[in-house]
Amino acid sequence: MHRRVTGTVKWFYAPNGVGMISADDGSGDYFVSRNAILVLGTVTLLEGQRVTFDPQLEGLTLVAFNVGLALG
């Protein structure tokens, strides 16, 4: 899993800084934390927001890192 993936934020719970992103390529839903967001000054994501990220598998959990806003 060494490629950028595009997806849509399914949900993000700002008080805890965690959420899920659904990958466009059908690879699954990825856990995301506020620490993985690269956008300067952004500590939250919005439901339906389009993002790109680096996918990783940690144990049995799909995790999104280096999350940025998708262009276009």
PDB file of N, H, CA, C and O in Angstrom:
ATOM      1  N   MET A   1       0.829  -1.193   0.000  1.00  0.00           N
ATOM      2  CA  MET A   1       0.000   0.000   0.000  1.00  0.00           C
ATOM      3  C   MET A   1       0.872   1.254   0.000  1.00  0.00           C
ATOM      4  O   MET A   1       0.999   1.925   1.024  1.00  0.00           O
ATOM      5  N   HIS A   2       1.464   1.566  -1.135  1.00  0.00           N
ATOM      6  H   HIS A   2       1.360   1.021  -1.967  1.00  0.00           H
ATOM      7  CA  HIS A   2       2.334   2.739  -1.220  1.00  0.00           C
ATOM      8  C   HIS A   2       1.862   3.682  -2.315  1.00  0.00           C
ATOM      9  O   HIS A   2       2.666   4.164  -3.113  1.00  0.00           O
ATOM     10  N   ARG A   3       0.577   3.944  -2.355  1.00  0.00           N
ATOM     11  H   ARG A   3      -0.076   3.552  -1.707  1.00  0.00           H
ATOM     12  CA  ARG A   3       0.033   4.828  -3.368  1.00  0.00           C
ATOM     13  C   ARG A   3      -0.936   5.806  -2.709  1.00  0.00           C
ATOM     14  O   ARG A   3      -1.495   5.512  -1.653  1.00  0.00           O
ATOM     15  N   ARG A   4      -1.133   6.955  -3.324  1.00  0.00           N
ATOM     16  H   ARG A   4      -0.679   7.194  -4.182  1.00  0.00           H
ATOM     17  CA  ARG A   4      -2.142   7.905  -2.844  1.00  0.00           C
ATOM     18  C   ARG A   4      -3.511   7.379  -3.248  1.00  0.00           C
ATOM     19  O   ARG A   4      -3.698   6.874  -4.355  1.00  0.00           O
ATOM     20  N   VAL A   5      -4.446   7.504  -2.348  1.00  0.00           N
ATOM     21  H   VAL A   5      -4.294   7.914  -1.449  1.00  0.00           H
ATOM     22  CA  VAL A   5      -5.815   7.060  -2.588  1.00  0.00           C
ATOM     23  C   VAL A   5      -6.736   8.258  -2.399  1.00  0.00           C
ATOM     24  O   VAL A   5      -6.502   9.107  -1.539  1.00  0.00           O
ATOM     25  N   THR A   6      -7.780   8.315  -3.208  1.00  0.00           N
ATOM     26  H   THR A   6      -7.970   7.625  -3.907  1.00  0.00           H
ATOM     27  CA  THR A   6      -8.796   9.350  -3.070  1.00  0.00           C
ATOM     28  C   THR A   6     -10.022   8.726  -2.420  1.00  0.00           C
ATOM     29  O   THR A   6     -10.357   7.570  -2.680  1.00  0.00           O
ATOM     30  N   GLY A   7     -10.683   9.502  -1.575  1.00  0.00           N
ATOM     31  H   GLY A   7     -10.410  10.440  -1.364  1.00  0.00           H
ATOM     32  CA  GLY A   7     -11.870   8.986  -0.915  1.00  0.00           C
ATOM     33  C   GLY A   7     -12.765  10.093  -0.398  1.00  0.00           C
ATOM     34  O   GLY A   7     -12.520  11.278  -0.623  1.00  0.00           O
ATOM     35  N   THR A   8     -13.813   9.674   0.302  1.00  0.00           N
ATOM     36  H   THR A   8     -14.013   8.711   0.484  1.00  0.00           H
ATOM     37  CA  THR A   8     -14.809  10.588   0.857  1.00  0.00           C
ATOM     38  C   THR A   8     -14.919  10.360   2.357  1.00  0.00           C
ATOM     39  O   THR A   8     -14.976   9.220   2.819  1.00  0.00           O
ATOM     40  N   VAL A   9     -14.949  11.446   3.109  1.00  0.00           N
ATOM     41  H   VAL A   9     -14.904  12.372   2.734  1.00  0.00           H
ATOM     42  CA  VAL A   9     -15.108  11.348   4.560  1.00  0.00           C
ATOM     43  C   VAL A   9     -16.517  10.839   4.857  1.00  0.00           C
ATOM     44  O   VAL A   9     -17.501  11.482   4.491  1.00  0.00           O
ATOM     45  N   LYS A  10     -16.615   9.681   5.523  1.00  0.00           N
ATOM     46  H   LYS A  10     -15.816   9.159   5.821  1.00  0.00           H
ATOM     47  CA  LYS A  10     -17.917   9.134   5.913  1.00  0.00           C
ATOM     48  C   LYS A  10     -18.435   9.856   7.147  1.00  0.00           C
ATOM     49  O   LYS A  10     -19.605  10.232   7.224  1.00  0.00           O
ATOM     50  N   TRP A  11     -17.541  10.040   8.106  1.00  0.00           N
ATOM     51  H   TRP A  11     -16.591   9.734   8.044  1.00  0.00           H
ATOM     52  CA  TRP A  11     -17.875  10.781   9.323  1.00  0.00           C
ATOM     53  C   TRP A  11     -16.585  11.182  10.008  1.00  0.00           C
ATOM     54  O   TRP A  11     -15.535  10.569   9.811  1.00  0.00           O
ATOM     55  N   PHE A  12     -16.687  12.229  10.823  1.00  0.00           N
ATOM     56  H   PHE A  12     -17.540  12.726  10.983  1.00  0.00           H
ATOM     57  CA  PHE A  12     -15.550  12.677  11.622  1.00  0.00           C
ATOM     58  C   PHE A  12     -16.100  13.274  12.906  1.00  0.00           C
ATOM     59  O   PHE A  12     -16.879  14.226  12.866  1.00  0.00           O
ATOM     60  N   TYR A  13     -15.698  12.718  14.052  1.00  0.00           N
ATOM     61  H   TYR A  13     -15.065  11.945  14.085  1.00  0.00           H
ATOM     62  CA  TYR A  13     -16.157  13.175  15.357  1.00  0.00           C
ATOM     63  C   TYR A  13     -15.095  14.104  15.930  1.00  0.00           C
ATOM     64  O   TYR A  13     -14.112  13.660  16.524  1.00  0.00           O
ATOM     65  N   ALA A  14     -15.313  15.407  15.738  1.00  0.00           N
ATOM     66  H   ALA A  14     -16.111  15.767  15.256  1.00  0.00           H
ATOM     67  CA  ALA A  14     -14.316  16.421  16.092  1.00  0.00           C
ATOM     68  C   ALA A  14     -13.873  16.392  17.553  1.00  0.00           C
ATOM     69  O   ALA A  14     -12.682  16.560  17.815  1.00  0.00           O
ATOM     70  N   PRO A  15     -14.791  16.184  18.534  1.00  0.00           N
ATOM     71  CA  PRO A  15     -14.326  16.190  19.931  1.00  0.00           C
ATOM     72  C   PRO A  15     -13.232  15.154  20.219  1.00  0.00           C
ATOM     73  O   PRO A  15     -12.343  15.398  21.035  1.00  0.00           O
ATOM     74  N   ASN A  16     -13.300  14.015  19.559  1.00  0.00           N
ATOM     75  H   ASN A  16     -14.022  13.816  18.896  1.00  0.00           H
ATOM     76  CA  ASN A  16     -12.274  12.983  19.748  1.00  0.00           C
ATOM     77  C   ASN A  16     -11.221  13.006  18.648  1.00  0.00           C
ATOM     78  O   ASN A  16     -10.175  12.369  18.779  1.00  0.00           O
ATOM     79  N   GLY A  17     -11.487  13.734  17.564  1.00  0.00           N
ATOM     80  H   GLY A  17     -12.336  14.251  17.458  1.00  0.00           H
ATOM     81  CA  GLY A  17     -10.525  13.840  16.468  1.00  0.00           C
ATOM     82  C   GLY A  17     -10.335  12.574  15.672  1.00  0.00           C
ATOM     83  O   GLY A  17      -9.230  12.295  15.207  1.00  0.00           O
ATOM     84  N   VAL A  18     -11.409  11.787  15.503  1.00  0.00           N
ATOM     85  H   VAL A  18     -12.307  12.014  15.880  1.00  0.00           H
ATOM     86  CA  VAL A  18     -11.313  10.537  14.749  1.00  0.00           C
ATOM     87  C   VAL A  18     -12.486  10.416  13.782  1.00  0.00           C
ATOM     88  O   VAL A  18     -13.536  11.029  13.976  1.00  0.00           O
ATOM     89  N   GLY A  19     -12.287   9.612  12.736  1.00  0.00           N
ATOM     90  H   GLY A  19     -11.435   9.114  12.579  1.00  0.00           H
ATOM     91  CA  GLY A  19     -13.356   9.398  11.773  1.00  0.00           C
ATOM     92  C   GLY A  19     -13.020   8.276  10.815  1.00  0.00           C
ATOM     93  O   GLY A  19     -12.082   7.506  11.025  1.00  0.00           O
ATOM     94  N   MET A  20     -13.815   8.203   9.752  1.00  0.00           N
ATOM     95  H   MET A  20     -14.577   8.828   9.581  1.00  0.00           H
ATOM     96  CA  MET A  20     -13.632   7.168   8.737  1.00  0.00           C
ATOM     97  C   MET A  20     -13.700   7.795   7.354  1.00  0.00           C
ATOM     98  O   MET A  20     -14.483   8.710   7.102  1.00  0.00           O
ATOM     99  N   ILE A  21     -12.857   7.276   6.460  1.00  0.00           N
ATOM    100  H   ILE A  21     -12.221   6.532   6.665  1.00  0.00           H
ATOM    101  CA  ILE A  21     -12.824   7.689   5.064  1.00  0.00           C
ATOM    102  C   ILE A  21     -13.104   6.456   4.210  1.00  0.00           C
ATOM    103  O   ILE A  21     -12.495   5.406   4.412  1.00  0.00           O
ATOM    104  N   SER A  22     -14.026   6.586   3.257  1.00  0.00           N
ATOM    105  H   SER A  22     -14.521   7.440   3.094  1.00  0.00           H
ATOM    106  CA  SER A  22     -14.332   5.513   2.318  1.00  0.00           C
ATOM    107  C   SER A  22     -13.495   5.713   1.057  1.00  0.00           C
ATOM    108  O   SER A  22     -13.593   6.753   0.406  1.00  0.00           O
ATOM    109  N   ALA A  23     -12.680   4.733   0.712  1.00  0.00           N
ATOM    110  H   ALA A  23     -12.600   3.888   1.241  1.00  0.00           H
ATOM    111  CA  ALA A  23     -11.795   4.828  -0.452  1.00  0.00           C
ATOM    112  C   ALA A  23     -12.575   4.641  -1.749  1.00  0.00           C
ATOM    113  O   ALA A  23     -13.437   3.768  -1.844  1.00  0.00           O
ATOM    114  N   ASP A  24     -12.268   5.462  -2.742  1.00  0.00           N
ATOM    115  H   ASP A  24     -11.568   6.171  -2.665  1.00  0.00           H
ATOM    116  CA  ASP A  24     -12.925   5.372  -4.049  1.00  0.00           C
ATOM    117  C   ASP A  24     -12.604   4.072  -4.777  1.00  0.00           C
ATOM    118  O   ASP A  24     -13.408   3.594  -5.577  1.00  0.00           O
ATOM    119  N   ASP A  25     -11.443   3.503  -4.507  1.00  0.00           N
ATOM    120  H   ASP A  25     -10.790   3.891  -3.857  1.00  0.00           H
ATOM    121  CA  ASP A  25     -11.021   2.305  -5.239  1.00  0.00           C
ATOM    122  C   ASP A  25     -11.645   1.017  -4.704  1.00  0.00           C
ATOM    123  O   ASP A  25     -11.337  -0.071  -5.191  1.00  0.00           O
ATOM    124  N   GLY A  26     -12.521   1.137  -3.702  1.00  0.00           N
ATOM    125  H   GLY A  26     -12.770   2.021  -3.307  1.00  0.00           H
ATOM    126  CA  GLY A  26     -13.205  -0.028  -3.161  1.00  0.00           C
ATOM    127  C   GLY A  26     -12.388  -0.836  -2.176  1.00  0.00           C
ATOM    128  O   GLY A  26     -12.809  -1.916  -1.761  1.00  0.00           O
ATOM    129  N   SER A  27     -11.222  -0.327  -1.794  1.00  0.00           N
ATOM    130  H   SER A  27     -10.880   0.550  -2.131  1.00  0.00           H
ATOM    131  CA  SER A  27     -10.352  -1.079  -0.881  1.00  0.00           C
ATOM    132  C   SER A  27     -10.867  -1.094   0.552  1.00  0.00           C
ATOM    133  O   SER A  27     -10.373  -1.867   1.373  1.00  0.00           O
ATOM    134  N   GLY A  28     -11.850  -0.253   0.868  1.00  0.00           N
ATOM    135  H   GLY A  28     -12.252   0.375   0.201  1.00  0.00           H
ATOM    136  CA  GLY A  28     -12.441  -0.290   2.200  1.00  0.00           C
ATOM    137  C   GLY A  28     -12.554   1.067   2.847  1.00  0.00           C
ATOM    138  O   GLY A  28     -12.345   2.106   2.221  1.00  0.00           O
ATOM    139  N   ASP A  29     -12.894   1.026   4.128  1.00  0.00           N
ATOM    140  H   ASP A  29     -13.064   0.182   4.636  1.00  0.00           H
ATOM    141  CA  ASP A  29     -13.016   2.231   4.939  1.00  0.00           C
ATOM    142  C   ASP A  29     -11.785   2.346   5.826  1.00  0.00           C
ATOM    143  O   ASP A  29     -11.349   1.370   6.436  1.00  0.00           O
ATOM    144  N   TYR A  30     -11.234   3.548   5.889  1.00  0.00           N
ATOM    145  H   TYR A  30     -11.588   4.341   5.393  1.00  0.00           H
ATOM    146  CA  TYR A  30      -9.980   3.799   6.592  1.00  0.00           C
ATOM    147  C   TYR A  30     -10.209   4.672   7.813  1.00  0.00           C
ATOM    148  O   TYR A  30     -10.893   5.693   7.739  1.00  0.00           O
ATOM    149  N   PHE A  31      -9.634   4.267   8.933  1.00  0.00           N
ATOM    150  H   PHE A  31      -9.078   3.437   8.993  1.00  0.00           H
ATOM    151  CA  PHE A  31      -9.645   5.069  10.151  1.00  0.00           C
ATOM    152  C   PHE A  31      -8.738   6.275   9.941  1.00  0.00           C
ATOM    153  O   PHE A  31      -7.671   6.157   9.340  1.00  0.00           O
ATOM    154  N   VAL A  32      -9.164   7.437  10.437  1.00  0.00           N
ATOM    155  H   VAL A  32     -10.031   7.533  10.925  1.00  0.00           H
ATOM    156  CA  VAL A  32      -8.344   8.647  10.345  1.00  0.00           C
ATOM    157  C   VAL A  32      -8.384   9.377  11.684  1.00  0.00           C
ATOM    158  O   VAL A  32      -9.426   9.444  12.336  1.00  0.00           O
ATOM    159  N   SER A  33      -7.240   9.922  12.084  1.00  0.00           N
ATOM    160  H   SER A  33      -6.393   9.868  11.555  1.00  0.00           H
ATOM    161  CA  SER A  33      -7.192  10.757  13.287  1.00  0.00           C
ATOM    162  C   SER A  33      -6.741  12.154  12.895  1.00  0.00           C
ATOM    163  O   SER A  33      -6.140  12.346  11.839  1.00  0.00           O
ATOM    164  N   ARG A  34      -7.032  13.123  13.743  1.00  0.00           N
ATOM    165  H   ARG A  34      -7.521  12.966  14.602  1.00  0.00           H
ATOM    166  CA  ARG A  34      -6.678  14.520  13.430  1.00  0.00           C
ATOM    167  C   ARG A  34      -5.177  14.688  13.222  1.00  0.00           C
ATOM    168  O   ARG A  34      -4.758  15.598  12.508  1.00  0.00           O
ATOM    169  N   ASN A  35      -4.360  13.831  13.830  1.00  0.00           N
ATOM    170  H   ASN A  35      -4.701  13.091  14.410  1.00  0.00           H
ATOM    171  CA  ASN A  35      -2.906  13.914  13.661  1.00  0.00           C
ATOM    172  C   ASN A  35      -2.460  13.577  12.242  1.00  0.00           C
ATOM    173  O   ASN A  35      -1.335  13.898  11.857  1.00  0.00           O
ATOM    174  N   ALA A  36      -3.329  12.934  11.457  1.00  0.00           N
ATOM    175  H   ALA A  36      -4.243  12.673  11.769  1.00  0.00           H
ATOM    176  CA  ALA A  36      -2.982  12.530  10.091  1.00  0.00           C
ATOM    177  C   ALA A  36      -3.354  13.584   9.054  1.00  0.00           C
ATOM    178  O   ALA A  36      -3.055  13.413   7.872  1.00  0.00           O
ATOM    179  N   ILE A  37      -4.002  14.677   9.476  1.00  0.00           N
ATOM    180  H   ILE A  37      -4.245  14.817  10.436  1.00  0.00           H
ATOM    181  CA  ILE A  37      -4.462  15.710   8.544  1.00  0.00           C
ATOM    182  C   ILE A  37      -3.324  16.678   8.248  1.00  0.00           C
ATOM    183  O   ILE A  37      -2.735  17.254   9.163  1.00  0.00           O
ATOM    184  N   LEU A  38      -3.017  16.854   6.964  1.00  0.00           N
ATOM    185  H   LEU A  38      -3.495  16.386   6.221  1.00  0.00           H
ATOM    186  CA  LEU A  38      -1.888  17.687   6.549  1.00  0.00           C
ATOM    187  C   LEU A  38      -2.249  19.137   6.269  1.00  0.00           C
ATOM    188  O   LEU A  38      -1.356  19.979   6.169  1.00  0.00           O
ATOM    189  N   VAL A  39      -3.532  19.452   6.139  1.00  0.00           N
ATOM    190  H   VAL A  39      -4.257  18.768   6.219  1.00  0.00           H
ATOM    191  CA  VAL A  39      -3.952  20.795   5.748  1.00  0.00           C
ATOM    192  C   VAL A  39      -3.663  21.766   6.887  1.00  0.00           C
ATOM    193  O   VAL A  39      -4.169  21.601   7.996  1.00  0.00           O
ATOM    194  N   LEU A  40      -2.852  22.773   6.607  1.00  0.00           N
ATOM    195  H   LEU A  40      -2.441  22.907   5.706  1.00  0.00           H
ATOM    196  CA  LEU A  40      -2.441  23.745   7.613  1.00  0.00           C
ATOM    197  C   LEU A  40      -3.648  24.399   8.272  1.00  0.00           C
ATOM    198  O   LEU A  40      -4.516  24.945   7.591  1.00  0.00           O
ATOM    199  N   GLY A  41      -3.697  24.342   9.587  1.00  0.00           N
ATOM    200  H   GLY A  41      -2.992  23.898  10.140  1.00  0.00           H
ATOM    201  CA  GLY A  41      -4.776  24.967  10.340  1.00  0.00           C
ATOM    202  C   GLY A  41      -6.039  24.130  10.437  1.00  0.00           C
ATOM    203  O   GLY A  41      -7.008  24.553  11.069  1.00  0.00           O
ATOM    204  N   THR A  42      -6.050  22.945   9.821  1.00  0.00           N
ATOM    205  H   THR A  42      -5.263  22.602   9.308  1.00  0.00           H
ATOM    206  CA  THR A  42      -7.235  22.094   9.844  1.00  0.00           C
ATOM    207  C   THR A  42      -7.052  20.976  10.858  1.00  0.00           C
ATOM    208  O   THR A  42      -6.066  20.241  10.822  1.00  0.00           O
ATOM    209  N   VAL A  43      -8.015  20.858  11.761  1.00  0.00           N
ATOM    210  H   VAL A  43      -8.817  21.455  11.790  1.00  0.00           H
ATOM    211  CA  VAL A  43      -7.972  19.771  12.739  1.00  0.00           C
ATOM    212  C   VAL A  43      -9.247  18.939  12.678  1.00  0.00           C
ATOM    213  O   VAL A  43      -9.483  18.085  13.533  1.00  0.00           O
ATOM    214  N   THR A  44     -10.060  19.192  11.670  1.00  0.00           N
ATOM    215  H   THR A  44      -9.869  19.885  10.975  1.00  0.00           H
ATOM    216  CA  THR A  44     -11.291  18.432  11.522  1.00  0.00           C
ATOM    217  C   THR A  44     -11.573  18.197  10.044  1.00  0.00           C
ATOM    218  O   THR A  44     -11.054  18.900   9.177  1.00  0.00           O
ATOM    219  N   LEU A  45     -12.395  17.206   9.777  1.00  0.00           N
ATOM    220  H   LEU A  45     -12.816  16.635  10.482  1.00  0.00           H
ATOM    221  CA  LEU A  45     -12.857  16.914   8.430  1.00  0.00           C
ATOM    222  C   LEU A  45     -14.377  16.962   8.447  1.00  0.00           C
ATOM    223  O   LEU A  45     -14.999  16.803   9.497  1.00  0.00           O
ATOM    224  N   LEU A  46     -14.969  17.181   7.285  1.00  0.00           N
ATOM    225  H   LEU A  46     -14.463  17.310   6.432  1.00  0.00           H
ATOM    226  CA  LEU A  46     -16.417  17.280   7.181  1.00  0.00           C
ATOM    227  C   LEU A  46     -16.976  16.085   6.415  1.00  0.00           C
ATOM    228  O   LEU A  46     -16.370  15.619   5.450  1.00  0.00           O
ATOM    229  N   GLU A  47     -18.132  15.593   6.849  1.00  0.00           N
ATOM    230  H   GLU A  47     -18.625  15.971   7.633  1.00  0.00           H
ATOM    231  CA  GLU A  47     -18.789  14.499   6.153  1.00  0.00           C
ATOM    232  C   GLU A  47     -18.989  14.874   4.688  1.00  0.00           C
ATOM    233  O   GLU A  47     -19.464  15.968   4.384  1.00  0.00           O
ATOM    234  N   GLY A  48     -18.627  13.970   3.785  1.00  0.00           N
ATOM    235  H   GLY A  48     -18.241  13.082   4.032  1.00  0.00           H
ATOM    236  CA  GLY A  48     -18.769  14.202   2.358  1.00  0.00           C
ATOM    237  C   GLY A  48     -17.584  14.892   1.713  1.00  0.00           C
ATOM    238  O   GLY A  48     -17.525  15.013   0.490  1.00  0.00           O
ATOM    239  N   GLN A  49     -16.638  15.348   2.524  1.00  0.00           N
ATOM    240  H   GLN A  49     -16.686  15.250   3.519  1.00  0.00           H
ATOM    241  CA  GLN A  49     -15.461  16.046   2.000  1.00  0.00           C
ATOM    242  C   GLN A  49     -14.581  15.073   1.217  1.00  0.00           C
ATOM    243  O   GLN A  49     -14.382  13.933   1.636  1.00  0.00           O
ATOM    244  N   ARG A  50     -14.056  15.528   0.076  1.00  0.00           N
ATOM    245  H   ARG A  50     -14.218  16.454  -0.264  1.00  0.00           H
ATOM    246  CA  ARG A  50     -13.185  14.706  -0.757  1.00  0.00           C
ATOM    247  C   ARG A  50     -11.745  14.891  -0.302  1.00  0.00           C
ATOM    248  O   ARG A  50     -11.279  16.020  -0.143  1.00  0.00           O
ATOM    249  N   VAL A  51     -11.041  13.786  -0.092  1.00  0.00           N
ATOM    250  H   VAL A  51     -11.419  12.869  -0.221  1.00  0.00           H
ATOM    251  CA  VAL A  51      -9.676  13.822   0.417  1.00  0.00           C
ATOM    252  C   VAL A  51      -8.797  12.831  -0.339  1.00  0.00           C
ATOM    253  O   VAL A  51      -9.289  11.924  -1.011  1.00  0.00           O
ATOM    254  N   THR A  52      -7.480  13.027  -0.211  1.00  0.00           N
ATOM    255  H   THR A  52      -7.081  13.764   0.334  1.00  0.00           H
ATOM    256  CA  THR A  52      -6.502  12.045  -0.660  1.00  0.00           C
ATOM    257  C   THR A  52      -5.687  11.641   0.564  1.00  0.00           C
ATOM    258  O   THR A  52      -5.572  12.404   1.523  1.00  0.00           O
ATOM    259  N   PHE A  53      -5.125  10.440   0.524  1.00  0.00           N
ATOM    260  H   PHE A  53      -5.218   9.820  -0.255  1.00  0.00           H
ATOM    261  CA  PHE A  53      -4.376   9.962   1.683  1.00  0.00           C
ATOM    262  C   PHE A  53      -3.458   8.811   1.297  1.00  0.00           C
ATOM    263  O   PHE A  53      -3.595   8.202   0.235  1.00  0.00           O
ATOM    264  N   ASP A  54      -2.519   8.536   2.195  1.00  0.00           N
ATOM    265  H   ASP A  54      -2.408   9.031   3.057  1.00  0.00           H
ATOM    266  CA  ASP A  54      -1.644   7.373   2.072  1.00  0.00           C
ATOM    267  C   ASP A  54      -2.255   6.252   2.905  1.00  0.00           C
ATOM    268  O   ASP A  54      -2.388   6.399   4.120  1.00  0.00           O
ATOM    269  N   PRO A  55      -2.629   5.133   2.279  1.00  0.00           N
ATOM    270  CA  PRO A  55      -3.229   4.030   3.019  1.00  0.00           C
ATOM    271  C   PRO A  55      -2.173   3.143   3.673  1.00  0.00           C
ATOM    272  O   PRO A  55      -1.098   2.916   3.118  1.00  0.00           O
ATOM    273  N   GLN A  56      -2.500   2.654   4.853  1.00  0.00           N
ATOM    274  H   GLN A  56      -3.374   2.839   5.304  1.00  0.00           H
ATOM    275  CA  GLN A  56      -1.630   1.695   5.531  1.00  0.00           C
ATOM    276  C   GLN A  56      -2.494   0.674   6.256  1.00  0.00           C
ATOM    277  O   GLN A  56      -3.639   0.947   6.615  1.00  0.00           O
ATOM    278  N   LEU A  57      -1.932  -0.484   6.459  1.00  0.00           N
ATOM    279  H   LEU A  57      -1.001  -0.705   6.168  1.00  0.00           H
ATOM    280  CA  LEU A  57      -2.579  -1.532   7.229  1.00  0.00           C
ATOM    281  C   LEU A  57      -1.818  -1.673   8.534  1.00  0.00           C
ATOM    282  O   LEU A  57      -0.638  -2.022   8.536  1.00  0.00           O
ATOM    283  N   GLU A  58      -2.491  -1.404   9.643  1.00  0.00           N
ATOM    284  H   GLU A  58      -3.450  -1.121   9.642  1.00  0.00           H
ATOM    285  CA  GLU A  58      -1.881  -1.547  10.972  1.00  0.00           C
ATOM    286  C   GLU A  58      -2.622  -2.654  11.694  1.00  0.00           C
ATOM    287  O   GLU A  58      -3.750  -2.471  12.152  1.00  0.00           O
ATOM    288  N   GLY A  59      -1.975  -3.804  11.790  1.00  0.00           N
ATOM    289  H   GLY A  59      -1.058  -3.953  11.418  1.00  0.00           H
ATOM    290  CA  GLY A  59      -2.667  -4.963  12.332  1.00  0.00           C
ATOM    291  C   GLY A  59      -3.767  -5.352  11.363  1.00  0.00           C
ATOM    292  O   GLY A  59      -3.496  -5.687  10.210  1.00  0.00           O
ATOM    293  N   LEU A  60      -5.015  -5.308  11.829  1.00  0.00           N
ATOM    294  H   LEU A  60      -5.235  -5.035  12.766  1.00  0.00           H
ATOM    295  CA  LEU A  60      -6.157  -5.608  10.973  1.00  0.00           C
ATOM    296  C   LEU A  60      -6.927  -4.354  10.577  1.00  0.00           C
ATOM    297  O   LEU A  60      -8.002  -4.446   9.985  1.00  0.00           O
ATOM    298  N   THR A  61      -6.383  -3.184  10.899  1.00  0.00           N
ATOM    299  H   THR A  61      -5.510  -3.109  11.380  1.00  0.00           H
ATOM    300  CA  THR A  61      -7.085  -1.922  10.677  1.00  0.00           C
ATOM    301  C   THR A  61      -6.486  -1.147   9.512  1.00  0.00           C
ATOM    302  O   THR A  61      -5.274  -0.947   9.444  1.00  0.00           O
ATOM    303  N   LEU A  62      -7.348  -0.712   8.594  1.00  0.00           N
ATOM    304  H   LEU A  62      -8.333  -0.875   8.648  1.00  0.00           H
ATOM    305  CA  LEU A  62      -6.931   0.176   7.514  1.00  0.00           C
ATOM    306  C   LEU A  62      -6.868   1.588   8.081  1.00  0.00           C
ATOM    307  O   LEU A  62      -7.829   2.058   8.690  1.00  0.00           O
ATOM    308  N   VAL A  63      -5.733   2.270   7.882  1.00  0.00           N
ATOM    309  H   VAL A  63      -4.952   1.888   7.388  1.00  0.00           H
ATOM    310  CA  VAL A  63      -5.515   3.590   8.474  1.00  0.00           C
ATOM    311  C   VAL A  63      -5.080   4.567   7.383  1.00  0.00           C
ATOM    312  O   VAL A  63      -4.262   4.234   6.525  1.00  0.00           O
ATOM    313  N   ALA A  64      -5.643   5.787   7.429  1.00  0.00           N
ATOM    314  H   ALA A  64      -6.307   6.057   8.126  1.00  0.00           H
ATOM    315  CA  ALA A  64      -5.284   6.852   6.486  1.00  0.00           C
ATOM    316  C   ALA A  64      -4.255   7.774   7.129  1.00  0.00           C
ATOM    317  O   ALA A  64      -4.447   8.242   8.252  1.00  0.00           O
ATOM    318  N   PHE A  65      -3.159   8.034   6.409  1.00  0.00           N
ATOM    319  H   PHE A  65      -3.003   7.653   5.497  1.00  0.00           H
ATOM    320  CA  PHE A  65      -2.117   8.956   6.852  1.00  0.00           C
ATOM    321  C   PHE A  65      -1.944  10.047   5.804  1.00  0.00           C
ATOM    322  O   PHE A  65      -2.369   9.890   4.660  1.00  0.00           O
ATOM    323  N   ASN A  66      -1.322  11.146   6.196  1.00  0.00           N
ATOM    324  H   ASN A  66      -0.977  11.273   7.126  1.00  0.00           H
ATOM    325  CA  ASN A  66      -1.024  12.241   5.268  1.00  0.00           C
ATOM    326  C   ASN A  66      -2.268  12.665   4.490  1.00  0.00           C
ATOM    327  O   ASN A  66      -2.245  12.759   3.262  1.00  0.00           O
ATOM    328  N   VAL A  67      -3.342  12.917   5.215  1.00  0.00           N
ATOM    329  H   VAL A  67      -3.361  12.841   6.212  1.00  0.00           H
ATOM    330  CA  VAL A  67      -4.630  13.259   4.610  1.00  0.00           C
ATOM    331  C   VAL A  67      -4.624  14.710   4.140  1.00  0.00           C
ATOM    332  O   VAL A  67      -4.301  15.624   4.899  1.00  0.00           O
ATOM    333  N   GLY A  68      -4.986  14.903   2.876  1.00  0.00           N
ATOM    334  H   GLY A  68      -5.248  14.160   2.260  1.00  0.00           H
ATOM    335  CA  GLY A  68      -5.086  16.242   2.304  1.00  0.00           C
ATOM    336  C   GLY A  68      -6.393  16.385   1.550  1.00  0.00           C
ATOM    337  O   GLY A  68      -7.067  15.392   1.277  1.00  0.00           O
ATOM    338  N   LEU A  69      -6.752  17.604   1.214  1.00  0.00           N
ATOM    339  H   LEU A  69      -6.204  18.411   1.436  1.00  0.00           H
ATOM    340  CA  LEU A  69      -7.973  17.849   0.459  1.00  0.00           C
ATOM    341  C   LEU A  69      -7.759  17.487  -1.003  1.00  0.00           C
ATOM    342  O   LEU A  69      -6.720  17.801  -1.583  1.00  0.00           O
ATOM    343  N   ALA A  70      -8.751  16.821  -1.598  1.00  0.00           N
ATOM    344  H   ALA A  70      -9.595  16.565  -1.127  1.00  0.00           H
ATOM    345  CA  ALA A  70      -8.679  16.469  -3.016  1.00  0.00           C
ATOM    346  C   ALA A  70      -8.965  17.709  -3.848  1.00  0.00           C
ATOM    347  O   ALA A  70      -9.851  18.497  -3.515  1.00  0.00           O
ATOM    348  N   LEU A  71      -8.223  17.879  -4.917  1.00  0.00           N
ATOM    349  H   LEU A  71      -7.504  17.239  -5.188  1.00  0.00           H
ATOM    350  CA  LEU A  71      -8.429  19.015  -5.812  1.00  0.00           C
ATOM    351  C   LEU A  71      -9.447  18.655  -6.882  1.00  0.00           C
ATOM    352  O   LEU A  71      -9.499  17.520  -7.354  1.00  0.00           O
ATOM    353  N   GLY A  72     -10.243  19.626  -7.252  1.00  0.00           N
ATOM    354  H   GLY A  72     -10.200  20.549  -6.868  1.00  0.00           H
ATOM    355  CA  GLY A  72     -11.193  19.423  -8.337  1.00  0.00           C
ATOM    356  C   GLY A  72     -12.513  18.924  -7.976  1.00  0.00           C
ATOM    357  O   GLY A  72     -13.361  18.732  -8.848  1.00  0.00           O
TER     358      GLY A  72
END
